[in-house]
Amino acid sequence: PGSGAAEKLRDKMKFAAVRSNTLHKEYDIEVPPSIVLHRKFDEPRIAYPERLYETEPIVSWIESNSIPTFGELTYDNAQDYLSRQLPFVLLFVDMKDPAAVKSLVEPLKAVAKEFSSGASFIYLDNEKFGSHQARLGLSGKTPALAIDDFTKNLHFPMNKEINADNLREFLTDLKEGKLEPFLKSEPIPEKNDGPVKVVVGKQFNEIVFDKTKDVLIEFYAP
């Protein structure tokens, strides 16, 4: 199973086979074979927690642990995050102030670890990626945070102060289906009781997909 995982992932990382009893002791490996993953973030060295029976669980474990708990998005690693097919928790920051970024991100890592199986936690340079804020329902300022569930094309801006408690509550509400996604929409008309109704984004599903009625809708450019 270990060699099968190495074959699948050899274009992404380096693998080495170790047969030294000295290294077994150094790595606290009581019953080889085992797998140890070296990283430049979070815990620098972690061991595979199960026996080596099947290839796919090993591949999945390596891939999921090859991404930081709360990492920076770059053009080089974007595909690694996309390939997970998990919603993004996006934190837009001003990278010109590294100390401020660190003081903001570090307290959030514990929350990210709690919810890491359901989302990828990412901070990104607003100067490079700030144009994405508008589609997420954010103002363009920093710091700003939103969930981008790109697998469903749903966006959830966080409108509270960014701290660990509020992020935990925000993610819990998302998990329990309590959050309303952001929709680009004109205001709902105050009066809309005529024979021809005006449909805006916030009421589209309610009116157009009303199962009790036949609906004919006209799309036009104003």
C-alpha positions in Angstrom: 0.0 0.0 0.0 2.8 2.4 0.8 4.5 1.9 -2.6 1.1 2.3 -4.3 0.6 5.7 -2.6 4.2 6.7 -3.6 3.4 5.8 -7.2 0.2 7.9 -7.2 1.8 11.0 -5.6 5.4 10.9 -6.8 4.8 13.9 -9.1 3.7 16.0 -6.0 6.2 15.0 -3.3 9.3 12.9 -2.6 9.2 9.5 -1.0 12.0 7.5 0.7 12.1 3.9 2.1 13.9 3.6 5.4 15.2 0.3 6.8 17.4 1.7 9.7 16.5 0.5 13.2 18.1 3.7 14.5 15.7 5.9 12.6 12.8 3.6 13.6 13.7 4.5 17.2 14.2 8.2 16.5 10.7 8.3 14.9 9.1 6.3 17.7 8.0 3.5 15.3 7.4 0.4 17.4 5.9 -1.8 14.7 7.1 -1.1 11.1 6.1 -0.6 8.4 4.8 3.0 9.0 4.6 6.3 7.2 5.9 9.6 8.5 5.0 12.8 6.7 7.5 15.8 6.9 6.0 19.3 6.5 7.1 22.9 6.6 4.0 24.0 8.5 1.9 23.2 11.5 3.4 20.1 13.1 6.5 19.4 11.1 6.3 15.6 11.4 3.2 13.5 11.7 2.7 9.7 11.5 0.0 7.8 9.7 -2.3 6.6 12.5 -3.4 3.3 11.0 -1.8 0.0 9.8 -0.9 0.0 6.1 -3.6 -2.1 4.6 -5.0 -0.1 1.7 -3.5 2.4 -0.8 -6.5 4.8 -1.1 -6.8 5.7 2.6 -3.0 6.4 2.7 -3.2 8.7 -0.4 -6.2 10.5 1.1 -4.4 11.0 4.4 -1.2 12.3 2.7 -3.1 14.7 0.5 -5.3 16.1 3.3 -2.3 16.6 5.5 -0.1 18.2 2.8 -2.2 21.4 3.1 -1.8 23.8 6.1 -4.6 24.1 8.6 -4.9 27.7 7.6 -2.6 28.4 4.7 -1.9 31.2 2.2 -3.4 30.9 -1.3 -1.0 31.5 -4.1 -1.2 30.9 -7.9 1.1 27.9 -7.4 -1.0 26.0 -4.8 -4.6 27.0 -6.0 -5.1 23.6 -7.8 -4.2 21.7 -4.6 -7.0 23.4 -2.8 -9.5 23.0 -5.7 -8.8 19.3 -6.0 -10.1 18.8 -2.5 -13.6 19.7 -3.7 -14.4 21.3 -0.3 -15.8 24.8 0.3 -13.2 27.6 0.9 -13.2 29.7 4.0 -11.5 32.8 2.5 -9.8 35.4 4.7 -8.8 38.5 2.7 -5.8 40.3 4.4 -3.3 43.1 3.8 -0.1 41.2 3.2 1.9 44.4 3.6 1.6 44.0 7.3 2.8 40.4 8.1 2.6 40.9 11.9 -1.0 41.8 11.7 -1.8 38.9 9.4 -0.1 36.5 11.8 -1.9 37.9 14.9 -5.2 37.5 13.0 -4.7 34.0 11.6 -3.0 32.2 14.5 -6.0 32.3 16.9 -8.2 31.0 14.0 -6.2 27.9 13.5 -7.8 26.0 16.3 -11.2 26.5 14.8 -9.9 25.6 11.3 -8.6 22.3 12.8 -12.1 21.5 14.2 -13.8 22.0 10.8 -10.9 20.9 8.5 -12.8 17.8 7.2 -15.5 20.0 5.7 -13.6 23.0 4.4 -10.3 24.4 3.2 -9.1 27.4 5.3 -7.2 30.0 3.3 -5.9 33.5 3.7 -5.1 35.5 0.6 -3.5 38.8 -0.4 -6.3 41.3 -1.0 -4.1 43.3 -3.4 -3.9 40.2 -5.7 -7.3 38.6 -5.1 -9.5 41.4 -3.8 -11.6 41.5 -7.0 -13.3 38.3 -5.7 -14.7 40.1 -2.7 -17.7 41.6 -4.6 -19.1 38.2 -5.8 -18.8 36.9 -2.2 -20.9 39.8 -0.8 -17.9 41.6 0.8 -17.1 45.3 0.7 -13.5 45.1 -0.5 -12.0 46.1 2.8 -9.6 44.0 4.9 -9.7 41.9 6.9 -12.8 40.3 5.4 -14.0 36.7 5.5 -16.5 34.6 3.5 -17.3 31.0 2.7 -17.1 30.2 -1.0 -18.9 26.9 -1.6 -17.8 26.7 -5.2 -19.1 23.2 -5.6 -22.7 24.6 -5.3 -22.0 28.2 -6.4 -23.0 29.5 -2.9 -21.4 32.4 -1.0 -21.7 33.3 2.6 -20.1 36.6 3.8 -19.3 36.9 7.5 -20.6 40.2 8.8 -19.2 40.0 12.4 -15.8 40.8 13.9 -13.3 38.1 12.8 -12.2 36.2 15.8 -12.2 32.5 16.9 -15.6 32.5 18.7 -17.4 34.2 15.9 -15.8 32.0 13.2 -16.8 28.9 15.2 -20.4 30.1 15.4 -20.4 31.1 11.7 -19.2 27.6 10.6 -21.6 25.9 13.0 -24.5 27.9 11.6 -23.5 26.9 8.1 -23.3 23.2 9.0 -26.7 23.4 10.5 -28.2 25.2 7.5 -28.9 28.4 9.3 -27.1 30.8 6.9 -28.6 32.5 3.9 -26.3 32.6 0.9 -25.5 36.0 -0.6 -27.3 36.7 -3.8 -26.8 39.7 -6.2 -30.3 41.1 -6.3 -32.3 44.2 -6.6 -34.6 44.9 -3.6 -37.8 42.8 -3.4 -40.6 45.1 -4.7 -42.8 46.5 -2.0 -45.9 45.9 -4.2 -45.9 42.9 -6.5 -49.5 41.8 -6.7 -50.3 42.6 -10.3 -51.0 40.0 -13.1 -47.3 40.3 -14.3 -44.9 40.1 -11.4 -41.3 41.4 -11.2 -38.8 38.7 -10.2 -35.5 39.6 -8.5 -32.7 37.4 -7.4 -33.9 37.0 -3.8 -37.3 35.8 -4.9 -36.4 33.9 -8.0 -36.8 30.3 -6.6 -39.9 31.3 -4.6 -41.8 32.6 -7.6 -40.3 30.8 -10.6 -40.3 27.3 -9.0 -43.7 27.6 -7.4 -45.1 24.1 -7.9 -48.6 25.3 -7.5 -48.5 27.4 -10.6 -47.4 27.4 -14.3 -44.8 30.1 -14.7 -43.8 31.9 -17.9 -40.8 34.1 -17.3 -39.3 36.7 -19.7 -35.6 37.7 -19.4 -34.6 41.0 -20.8 -31.8 43.6 -20.6 -33.1 46.8 -19.0 
